[in-house]
């Protein structure tokens, strides 16, 4: 009988690589979702900041009865 030395293979198995890829995908998904939430909150903040401007403009329209910047017709 011949005694053969078993060559030890180094590296990762496919299961280990698949697990790492799943973890990376979950992390990236979480980061992208977080950025989306931040962007949505910025947009909501801008909209809420514009509500007083909208109210002032509607009040002006109610008092003056015409849009700001429009001219009255000359007779």
C-alpha positions as protocol buffer text, in pm:
chain_id: "A"
residue {
  index: 1
  type: UNK
  ca { x: 0 y: 0 z: 0 }
}
residue {
  index: 2
  type: UNK
  ca { x: 117 y: 334 z: -90 }
}
residue {
  index: 3
  type: UNK
  ca { x: 86 y: 607 z: 157 }
}
residue {
  index: 4
  type: UNK
  ca { x: -17 y: 924 z: -13 }
}
residue {
  index: 5
  type: UNK
  ca { x: -4 y: 1257 z: 154 }
}
residue {
  index: 6
  type: UNK
  ca { x: -336 y: 1424 z: 135 }
}
residue {
  index: 7
  type: UNK
  ca { x: -292 y: 1767 z: -3 }
}
residue {
  index: 8
  type: UNK
  ca { x: -474 y: 2015 z: 212 }
}
residue {
  index: 9
  type: UNK
  ca { x: -688 y: 2247 z: 10 }
}
residue {
  index: 10
  type: UNK
  ca { x: -717 y: 2601 z: 127 }
}
residue {
  index: 11
  type: UNK
  ca { x: -1001 y: 2832 z: 39 }
}
residue {
  index: 12
  type: UNK
  ca { x: -1367 y: 2879 z: 105 }
}
residue {
  index: 13
  type: UNK
  ca { x: -1652 y: 2647 z: 31 }
}
residue {
  index: 14
  type: UNK
  ca { x: -1945 y: 2755 z: -182 }
}
residue {
  index: 15
  type: UNK
  ca { x: -2169 y: 2763 z: 125 }
}
residue {
  index: 16
  type: UNK
  ca { x: -1937 y: 3002 z: 304 }
}
residue {
  index: 17
  type: UNK
  ca { x: -1918 y: 3230 z: 2 }
}
residue {
  index: 18
  type: UNK
  ca { x: -2297 y: 3222 z: -36 }
}
residue {
  index: 19
  type: UNK
  ca { x: -2345 y: 3317 z: 330 }
}
residue {
  index: 20
  type: UNK
  ca { x: -2105 y: 3610 z: 296 }
}
residue {
  index: 21
  type: UNK
  ca { x: -2284 y: 3731 z: -17 }
}
residue {
  index: 22
  type: UNK
  ca { x: -2621 y: 3712 z: 159 }
}
residue {
  index: 23
  type: UNK
  ca { x: -2486 y: 3912 z: 454 }
}
residue {
  index: 24
  type: UNK
  ca { x: -2340 y: 4176 z: 220 }
}
residue {
  index: 25
  type: UNK
  ca { x: -2673 y: 4196 z: 36 }
}
residue {
  index: 26
  type: UNK
  ca { x: -2863 y: 4245 z: 361 }
}
residue {
  index: 27
  type: UNK
  ca { x: -2624 y: 4520 z: 473 }
}
residue {
  index: 28
  type: UNK
  ca { x: -2650 y: 4702 z: 140 }
}
residue {
  index: 29
  type: UNK
  ca { x: -3028 y: 4672 z: 144 }
}
residue {
  index: 30
  type: UNK
  ca { x: -3039 y: 4821 z: 493 }
}
residue {
  index: 31
  type: UNK
  ca { x: -2814 y: 5111 z: 395 }
}
residue {
  index: 32
  type: UNK
  ca { x: -3020 y: 5188 z: 85 }
}
residue {
  index: 33
  type: UNK
  ca { x: -3344 y: 5171 z: 283 }
}
residue {
  index: 34
  type: UNK
  ca { x: -3195 y: 5409 z: 540 }
}
residue {
  index: 35
  type: UNK
  ca { x: -3098 y: 5656 z: 268 }
}
residue {
  index: 36
  type: UNK
  ca { x: -3450 y: 5636 z: 127 }
}
residue {
  index: 37
  type: UNK
  ca { x: -3599 y: 5714 z: 468 }
}
residue {
  index: 38
  type: UNK
  ca { x: -3365 y: 6012 z: 510 }
}
residue {
  index: 39
  type: UNK
  ca { x: -3460 y: 6147 z: 166 }
}
residue {
  index: 40
  type: UNK
  ca { x: -3832 y: 6103 z: 237 }
}
residue {
  index: 41
  type: UNK
  ca { x: -3800 y: 6290 z: 565 }
}
residue {
  index: 42
  type: UNK
  ca { x: -3619 y: 6575 z: 389 }
}
residue {
  index: 43
  type: UNK
  ca { x: -3898 y: 6600 z: 133 }
}
residue {
  index: 44
  type: UNK
  ca { x: -4164 y: 6600 z: 405 }
}
residue {
  index: 45
  type: UNK
  ca { x: -3974 y: 6877 z: 584 }
}
residue {
  index: 46
  type: UNK
  ca { x: -3961 y: 7090 z: 270 }
}
residue {
  index: 47
  type: UNK
  ca { x: -4333 y: 7039 z: 206 }
}
residue {
  index: 48
  type: UNK
  ca { x: -4420 y: 7138 z: 563 }
}
residue {
  index: 49
  type: UNK
  ca { x: -4197 y: 7448 z: 531 }
}
residue {
  index: 50
  type: UNK
  ca { x: -4390 y: 7554 z: 219 }
}
residue {
  index: 51
  type: UNK
  ca { x: -4737 y: 7530 z: 380 }
}
residue {
  index: 52
  type: UNK
  ca { x: -4717 y: 7881 z: 534 }
}
residue {
  index: 53
  type: UNK
  ca { x: -4615 y: 8023 z: 196 }
}
residue {
  index: 54
  type: UNK
  ca { x: -4912 y: 7853 z: 34 }
}
residue {
  index: 55
  type: UNK
  ca { x: -5143 y: 7994 z: 302 }
}
residue {
  index: 56
  type: UNK
  ca { x: -5005 y: 8345 z: 258 }
}
residue {
  index: 57
  type: UNK
  ca { x: -5045 y: 8326 z: -119 }
}
residue {
  index: 58
  type: UNK
  ca { x: -5402 y: 8200 z: -89 }
}
residue {
  index: 59
  type: UNK
  ca { x: -5477 y: 8482 z: 155 }
}
residue {
  index: 60
  type: UNK
  ca { x: -5335 y: 8735 z: -90 }
}
residue {
  index: 61
  type: UNK
  ca { x: -5549 y: 8587 z: -366 }
}
residue {
  index: 62
  type: UNK
  ca { x: -5857 y: 8610 z: -146 }
}
residue {
  index: 63
  type: UNK
  ca { x: -5798 y: 8977 z: -58 }
}
residue {
  index: 64
  type: UNK
  ca { x: -5680 y: 9106 z: -398 }
}
residue {
  index: 65
  type: UNK
  ca { x: -5891 y: 8870 z: -615 }
}
residue {
  index: 66
  type: UNK
  ca { x: -5617 y: 8816 z: -870 }
}
residue {
  index: 67
  type: UNK
  ca { x: -5289 y: 8631 z: -890 }
}
residue {
  index: 68
  type: UNK
  ca { x: -4978 y: 8818 z: -792 }
}
residue {
  index: 69
  type: UNK
  ca { x: -4789 y: 8942 z: -1096 }
}
residue {
  index: 70
  type: UNK
  ca { x: -5087 y: 8969 z: -1328 }
}
residue {
  index: 71
  type: UNK
  ca { x: -5172 y: 9311 z: -1465 }
}
residue {
  index: 72
  type: UNK
  ca { x: -5508 y: 9470 z: -1469 }
}
residue {
  index: 73
  type: UNK
  ca { x: -5639 y: 9533 z: -1815 }
}
residue {
  index: 74
  type: UNK
  ca { x: -5615 y: 9892 z: -1928 }
}
residue {
  index: 75
  type: UNK
  ca { x: -5950 y: 10025 z: -2048 }
}
